[in-house]
Amino acid sequence: MIQVRYFARLREALGRDGEELRWGVEIAQVAGLTRHLLARGGVWERELGPGARYRVAVNRQLAGPEAAIRDGDEVAYFPPVTGG
């Protein structure tokens, strides 16, 4: 199982702060997990689809689409943060 967390505006738009998903080959990378979530359609496509602005972290480390996800990992989706 993997823990998926949603933060800030994503949490509000998606109506949840997280969920647990069964790990498998189709979600063994960030890109695969994102495709899995996009397949839900609607708000998921709007918030995580092409042109949407968000970041992903695997086990609290920023990660790109090719980053591996392993059983037991935590994956977080959150909007980009700016500061000074």
N, CA, C and O atoms as a GROMACS GRO file, in nm:
protein
  336
    1MET      N    1   0.085  -0.118   0.000
    1MET     CA    2   0.000   0.000   0.000
    1MET      C    3   0.089   0.124   0.000
    1MET      O    4   0.200   0.124   0.055
    2ILE      N    5   0.039   0.229  -0.062
    2ILE     CA    6   0.106   0.359  -0.055
    2ILE      C    7   0.008   0.460   0.003
    2ILE      O    8  -0.113   0.447  -0.013
    3GLN      N    9   0.063   0.558   0.070
    3GLN     CA   10  -0.017   0.668   0.125
    3GLN      C   11  -0.005   0.785   0.028
    3GLN      O   12   0.105   0.828  -0.005
    4VAL      N   13  -0.119   0.837  -0.016
    4VAL     CA   14  -0.119   0.953  -0.104
    4VAL      C   15  -0.181   1.068  -0.026
    4VAL      O   16  -0.291   1.054   0.029
    5ARG      N   17  -0.113   1.180  -0.021
    5ARG     CA   18  -0.160   1.297   0.052
    5ARG      C   19  -0.181   1.414  -0.043
    5ARG      O   20  -0.109   1.430  -0.141
    6TYR      N   21  -0.281   1.496  -0.011
    6TYR     CA   22  -0.313   1.615  -0.090
    6TYR      C   23  -0.312   1.735   0.004
    6TYR      O   24  -0.368   1.730   0.113
    7PHE      N   25  -0.248   1.844  -0.039
    7PHE     CA   26  -0.233   1.960   0.047
    7PHE      C   27  -0.289   2.087  -0.017
    7PHE      O   28  -0.300   2.098  -0.139
    8ALA      N   29  -0.323   2.181   0.069
    8ALA     CA   30  -0.367   2.316   0.032
    8ALA      C   31  -0.485   2.311  -0.066
    8ALA      O   32  -0.582   2.240  -0.040
    9ARG      N   33  -0.478   2.385  -0.176
    9ARG     CA   34  -0.592   2.393  -0.267
    9ARG      C   35  -0.629   2.257  -0.326
    9ARG      O   36  -0.746   2.235  -0.358
   10LEU      N   37  -0.534   2.167  -0.340
   10LEU     CA   38  -0.566   2.034  -0.391
   10LEU      C   39  -0.654   1.958  -0.293
   10LEU      O   40  -0.749   1.891  -0.333
   11ARG      N   41  -0.624   1.968  -0.166
   11ARG     CA   42  -0.707   1.904  -0.063
   11ARG      C   43  -0.849   1.957  -0.071
   11ARG      O   44  -0.945   1.880  -0.063
   12GLU      N   45  -0.863   2.087  -0.086
   12GLU     CA   46  -0.996   2.148  -0.094
   12GLU      C   47  -1.070   2.104  -0.220
   12GLU      O   48  -1.186   2.065  -0.214
   13ALA      N   49  -1.003   2.111  -0.334
   13ALA     CA   50  -1.067   2.078  -0.462
   13ALA      C   51  -1.104   1.930  -0.471
   13ALA      O   52  -1.210   1.896  -0.523
   14LEU      N   53  -1.017   1.843  -0.421
   14LEU     CA   54  -1.040   1.699  -0.431
   14LEU      C   55  -1.129   1.645  -0.320
   14LEU      O   56  -1.177   1.532  -0.328
   15GLY      N   57  -1.150   1.726  -0.218
   15GLY     CA   58  -1.240   1.687  -0.111
   15GLY      C   59  -1.186   1.582  -0.016
   15GLY      O   60  -1.261   1.512   0.050
   16ARG      N   61  -1.054   1.572  -0.010
   16ARG     CA   62  -0.991   1.476   0.082
   16ARG      C   63  -0.847   1.517   0.107
   16ARG      O   64  -0.785   1.585   0.025
   17ASP      N   65  -0.796   1.476   0.220
   17ASP     CA   66  -0.656   1.508   0.250
   17ASP      C   67  -0.562   1.393   0.217
   17ASP      O   68  -0.440   1.410   0.219
   18GLY      N   69  -0.618   1.278   0.186
   18GLY     CA   70  -0.533   1.166   0.149
   18GLY      C   71  -0.613   1.039   0.130
   18GLY      O   72  -0.734   1.034   0.150
   19GLU      N   73  -0.540   0.936   0.090
   19GLU     CA   74  -0.600   0.805   0.071
   19GLU      C   75  -0.490   0.701   0.066
   19GLU      O   76  -0.372   0.733   0.048
   20GLU      N   77  -0.529   0.578   0.082
   20GLU     CA   78  -0.437   0.467   0.073
   20GLU      C   79  -0.469   0.390  -0.054
   20GLU      O   80  -0.585   0.354  -0.078
   21LEU      N   81  -0.368   0.363  -0.135
   21LEU     CA   82  -0.387   0.289  -0.260
   21LEU      C   83  -0.298   0.166  -0.260
   21LEU      O   84  -0.189   0.166  -0.204
   22ARG      N   85  -0.348   0.061  -0.322
   22ARG     CA   86  -0.269  -0.061  -0.335
   22ARG      C   87  -0.157  -0.037  -0.436
   22ARG      O   88  -0.183   0.003  -0.549
   23TRP      N   89  -0.034  -0.061  -0.394
   23TRP     CA   90   0.081  -0.045  -0.481
   23TRP      C   91   0.079  -0.153  -0.588
   23TRP      O   92   0.040  -0.267  -0.562
   24GLY      N   93   0.120  -0.118  -0.709
   24GLY     CA   94   0.130  -0.213  -0.818
   24GLY      C   95   0.213  -0.156  -0.930
   24GLY      O   96   0.249  -0.038  -0.928
   25VAL      N   97   0.243  -0.237  -1.027
   25VAL     CA   98   0.328  -0.197  -1.139
   25VAL      C   99   0.276  -0.071  -1.207
   25VAL      O  100   0.356   0.014  -1.248
   26GLU      N  101   0.144  -0.058  -1.219
   26GLU     CA  102   0.088   0.059  -1.289
   26GLU      C  103   0.111   0.189  -1.213
   26GLU      O  104   0.100   0.297  -1.272
   27ILE      N  105   0.142   0.183  -1.086
   27ILE     CA  106   0.172   0.305  -1.010
   27ILE      C  107   0.310   0.296  -0.944
   27ILE      O  108   0.329   0.341  -0.831
   28ALA      N  109   0.404   0.237  -1.015
   28ALA     CA  110   0.540   0.221  -0.963
   28ALA      C  111   0.626   0.344  -0.987
   28ALA      O  112   0.742   0.349  -0.943
   29GLN      N  113   0.572   0.445  -1.056
   29GLN     CA  114   0.639   0.572  -1.076
   29GLN      C  115   0.536   0.683  -1.057
   29GLN      O  116   0.416   0.659  -1.066
   30VAL      N  117   0.584   0.803  -1.029
   30VAL     CA  118   0.495   0.918  -1.009
   30VAL      C  119   0.404   0.935  -1.131
   30VAL      O  120   0.284   0.959  -1.115
   31ALA      N  121   0.458   0.924  -1.251
   31ALA     CA  122   0.376   0.942  -1.372
   31ALA      C  123   0.261   0.841  -1.376
   31ALA      O  124   0.150   0.877  -1.413
   32GLY      N  125   0.287   0.718  -1.338
   32GLY     CA  126   0.183   0.616  -1.338
   32GLY      C  127   0.076   0.644  -1.234
   32GLY      O  128  -0.043   0.625  -1.260
   33LEU      N  129   0.117   0.688  -1.117
   33LEU     CA  130   0.020   0.723  -1.013
   33LEU      C  131  -0.067   0.840  -1.060
   33LEU      O  132  -0.188   0.839  -1.042
   34THR      N  133  -0.004   0.939  -1.120
   34THR     CA  134  -0.080   1.054  -1.169
   34THR      C  135  -0.180   1.012  -1.276
   34THR      O  136  -0.294   1.059  -1.276
   35ARG      N  137  -0.139   0.925  -1.369
   35ARG     CA  138  -0.232   0.874  -1.470
   35ARG      C  139  -0.349   0.801  -1.404
   35ARG      O  140  -0.464   0.815  -1.445
   36HIS      N  141  -0.319   0.722  -1.302
   36HIS     CA  142  -0.422   0.649  -1.229
   36HIS      C  143  -0.524   0.746  -1.169
   36HIS      O  144  -0.645   0.724  -1.178
   37LEU      N  145  -0.476   0.854  -1.110
   37LEU     CA  146  -0.566   0.954  -1.050
   37LEU      C  147  -0.643   1.030  -1.157
   37LEU      O  148  -0.762   1.057  -1.139
   38LEU      N  149  -0.579   1.064  -1.267
   38LEU     CA  150  -0.645   1.135  -1.376
   38LEU      C  151  -0.759   1.054  -1.437
   38LEU      O  152  -0.857   1.111  -1.484
   39ALA      N  153  -0.746   0.923  -1.436
   39ALA     CA  154  -0.849   0.837  -1.494
   39ALA      C  155  -0.983   0.850  -1.420
   39ALA      O  156  -1.086   0.807  -1.471
   40ARG      N  157  -0.981   0.909  -1.302
   40ARG     CA  158  -1.106   0.932  -1.228
   40ARG      C  159  -1.191   1.039  -1.294
   40ARG      O  160  -1.312   1.046  -1.271
   41GLY      N  161  -1.128   1.123  -1.378
   41GLY     CA  162  -1.201   1.227  -1.450
   41GLY      C  163  -1.237   1.346  -1.363
   41GLY      O  164  -1.191   1.358  -1.250
   42GLY      N  165  -1.320   1.433  -1.417
   42GLY     CA  166  -1.373   1.549  -1.346
   42GLY      C  167  -1.267   1.636  -1.280
   42GLY      O  168  -1.172   1.680  -1.345
   43VAL      N  169  -1.286   1.661  -1.154
   43VAL     CA  170  -1.197   1.750  -1.079
   43VAL      C  171  -1.053   1.698  -1.079
   43VAL      O  172  -0.959   1.777  -1.072
   44TRP      N  173  -1.036   1.566  -1.086
   44TRP     CA  174  -0.901   1.509  -1.088
   44TRP      C  175  -0.827   1.553  -1.214
   44TRP      O  176  -0.709   1.588  -1.209
   45GLU      N  177  -0.897   1.552  -1.327
   45GLU     CA  178  -0.836   1.598  -1.453
   45GLU      C  179  -0.803   1.746  -1.446
   45GLU      O  180  -0.697   1.789  -1.491
   46ARG      N  181  -0.894   1.824  -1.390
   46ARG     CA  182  -0.872   1.968  -1.382
   46ARG      C  183  -0.752   2.000  -1.291
   46ARG      O  184  -0.671   2.086  -1.326
   47GLU      N  185  -0.740   1.934  -1.179
   47GLU     CA  186  -0.637   1.968  -1.081
   47GLU      C  187  -0.500   1.905  -1.110
   47GLU      O  188  -0.398   1.960  -1.070
   48LEU      N  189  -0.498   1.790  -1.178
   48LEU     CA  190  -0.372   1.719  -1.200
   48LEU      C  191  -0.339   1.698  -1.348
   48LEU      O  192  -0.237   1.639  -1.381
   49GLY      N  193  -0.426   1.747  -1.436
   49GLY     CA  194  -0.407   1.725  -1.580
   49GLY      C  195  -0.310   1.824  -1.643
   49GLY      O  196  -0.248   1.904  -1.573
   50PRO      N  197  -0.297   1.816  -1.774
   50PRO     CA  198  -0.206   1.906  -1.848
   50PRO      C  199  -0.234   2.052  -1.815
   50PRO      O  200  -0.349   2.097  -1.814
   51GLY      N  201  -0.129   2.124  -1.788
   51GLY     CA  202  -0.139   2.266  -1.756
   51GLY      C  203  -0.163   2.296  -1.609
   51GLY      O  204  -0.147   2.410  -1.566
   52ALA      N  205  -0.200   2.196  -1.530
   52ALA     CA  206  -0.221   2.217  -1.386
   52ALA      C  207  -0.085   2.236  -1.319
   52ALA      O  208   0.015   2.175  -1.357
   53ARG      N  209  -0.084   2.322  -1.219
   53ARG     CA  210   0.041   2.351  -1.149
   53ARG      C  211   0.039   2.284  -1.012
   53ARG      O  212  -0.042   2.316  -0.926
   54TYR      N  213   0.131   2.189  -0.995
   54TYR     CA  214   0.145   2.119  -0.868
   54TYR      C  215   0.284   2.057  -0.861
   54TYR      O  216   0.354   2.045  -0.962
   55ARG      N  217   0.321   2.018  -0.743
   55ARG     CA  218   0.448   1.949  -0.719
   55ARG      C  219   0.417   1.814  -0.656
   55ARG      O  220   0.308   1.792  -0.604
   56VAL      N  221   0.515   1.725  -0.663
   56VAL     CA  222   0.499   1.593  -0.603
   56VAL      C  223   0.623   1.562  -0.520
   56VAL      O  224   0.735   1.594  -0.560
   57ALA      N  225   0.603   1.501  -0.406
   57ALA     CA  226   0.714   1.454  -0.323
   57ALA      C  227   0.690   1.307  -0.290
   57ALA      O  228   0.577   1.265  -0.263
   58VAL      N  229   0.797   1.231  -0.294
   58VAL     CA  230   0.793   1.091  -0.251
   58VAL      C  231   0.877   1.082  -0.125
   58VAL      O  232   0.997   1.113  -0.126
   59ASN      N  233   0.815   1.040  -0.017
   59ASN     CA  234   0.883   1.033   0.112
   59ASN      C  235   0.952   1.165   0.148
   59ASN      O  236   1.065   1.168   0.195
   60ARG      N  237   0.879   1.274   0.124
   60ARG     CA  238   0.919   1.410   0.159
   60ARG      C  239   1.038   1.465   0.079
   60ARG      O  240   1.103   1.560   0.122
   61GLN      N  241   1.065   1.404  -0.036
   61GLN     CA  242   1.168   1.453  -0.127
   61GLN      C  243   1.099   1.489  -0.258
   61GLN      O  244   1.026   1.407  -0.314
   62LEU      N  245   1.123   1.611  -0.308
   62LEU     CA  246   1.064   1.649  -0.436
   62LEU      C  247   1.097   1.544  -0.541
   62LEU      O  248   1.209   1.492  -0.546
   63ALA      N  249   0.999   1.513  -0.625
   63ALA     CA  250   1.016   1.405  -0.721
   63ALA      C  251   0.956   1.443  -0.855
   63ALA      O  252   0.854   1.511  -0.862
   64GLY      N  253   1.020   1.397  -0.960
   64GLY     CA  254   0.970   1.416  -1.096
   64GLY      C  255   0.885   1.298  -1.138
   64GLY      O  256   0.869   1.202  -1.062
   65PRO      N  257   0.829   1.304  -1.259
   65PRO     CA  258   0.740   1.198  -1.307
   65PRO      C  259   0.805   1.060  -1.312
   65PRO      O  260   0.736   0.959  -1.297
   66GLU      N  261   0.936   1.056  -1.331
   66GLU     CA  262   1.005   0.928  -1.344
   66GLU      C  263   1.044   0.866  -1.209
   66GLU      O  264   1.095   0.755  -1.205
   67ALA      N  265   1.021   0.938  -1.100
   67ALA     CA  266   1.060   0.889  -0.968
   67ALA      C  267   0.986   0.760  -0.932
   67ALA      O  268   0.866   0.746  -0.956
   68ALA      N  269   1.060   0.667  -0.876
   68ALA     CA  270   1.004   0.538  -0.836
   68ALA      C  271   0.917   0.552  -0.712
   68ALA      O  272   0.945   0.633  -0.623
   69ILE      N  273   0.814   0.472  -0.708
   69ILE     CA  274   0.729   0.459  -0.590
   69ILE      C  275   0.732   0.312  -0.550
   69ILE      O  276   0.712   0.223  -0.632
   70ARG      N  277   0.758   0.288  -0.422
   70ARG     CA  278   0.765   0.151  -0.372
   70ARG      C  279   0.656   0.128  -0.268
   70ARG      O  280   0.603   0.221  -0.209
   71ASP      N  281   0.624   0.004  -0.250
   71ASP     CA  282   0.526  -0.033  -0.149
   71ASP      C  283   0.567   0.029  -0.015
   71ASP      O  284   0.682   0.016   0.028
   72GLY      N  285   0.473   0.095   0.052
   72GLY     CA  286   0.499   0.158   0.180
   72GLY      C  287   0.536   0.305   0.172
   72GLY      O  288   0.547   0.372   0.275
   73ASP      N  289   0.556   0.358   0.051
   73ASP     CA  290   0.595   0.499   0.035
   73ASP      C  291   0.477   0.592   0.060
   73ASP      O  292   0.361   0.554   0.056
   74GLU      N  293   0.514   0.718   0.087
   74GLU     CA  294   0.417   0.826   0.097
   74GLU      C  295   0.442   0.920  -0.020
   74GLU      O  296   0.555   0.963  -0.045
   75VAL      N  297   0.335   0.952  -0.094
   75VAL     CA  298   0.343   1.043  -0.208
   75VAL      C  299   0.252   1.162  -0.178
   75VAL      O  300   0.136   1.144  -0.144
   76ALA      N  301   0.306   1.281  -0.190
   76ALA     CA  302   0.229   1.402  -0.162
   76ALA      C  303   0.217   1.488  -0.287
   76ALA      O  304   0.314   1.507  -0.360
   77TYR      N  305   0.097   1.539  -0.311
   77TYR     CA  306   0.069   1.634  -0.417
   77TYR      C  307   0.036   1.767  -0.351
   77TYR      O  308  -0.045   1.773  -0.259
   78PHE      N  309   0.099   1.874  -0.398
   78PHE     CA  310   0.075   2.005  -0.339
   78PHE      C  311   0.102   2.114  -0.441
   78PHE      O  312   0.180   2.094  -0.534
   79PRO      N  313   0.038   2.230  -0.424
   79PRO     CA  314   0.062   2.340  -0.517
   79PRO      C  315   0.203   2.396  -0.496
   79PRO      O  316   0.259   2.384  -0.388
   80PRO      N  317   0.259   2.457  -0.601
   80PRO     CA  318   0.391   2.521  -0.585
   80PRO      C  319   0.381   2.631  -0.480
   80PRO      O  320   0.280   2.700  -0.470
   81VAL      N  321   0.485   2.647  -0.405
   81VAL     CA  322   0.488   2.746  -0.298
   81VAL      C  323   0.597   2.847  -0.330
   81VAL      O  324   0.708   2.811  -0.367
   82THR      N  325   0.564   2.974  -0.315
   82THR     CA  326   0.665   3.077  -0.332
   82THR      C  327   0.684   3.147  -0.199
   82THR      O  328   0.595   3.147  -0.114
   83GLY      N  329   0.795   3.203  -0.184
   83GLY     CA  330   0.823   3.274  -0.058
   83GLY      C  331   0.950   3.356  -0.073
   83GLY      O  332   1.017   3.352  -0.176
   84GLY      N  333   0.981   3.427   0.031
   84GLY     CA  334   1.099   3.511   0.020
   84GLY      C  335   1.173   3.523   0.146
   84GLY      O  336   1.275   3.592   0.152
   0.00000   0.00000   0.00000
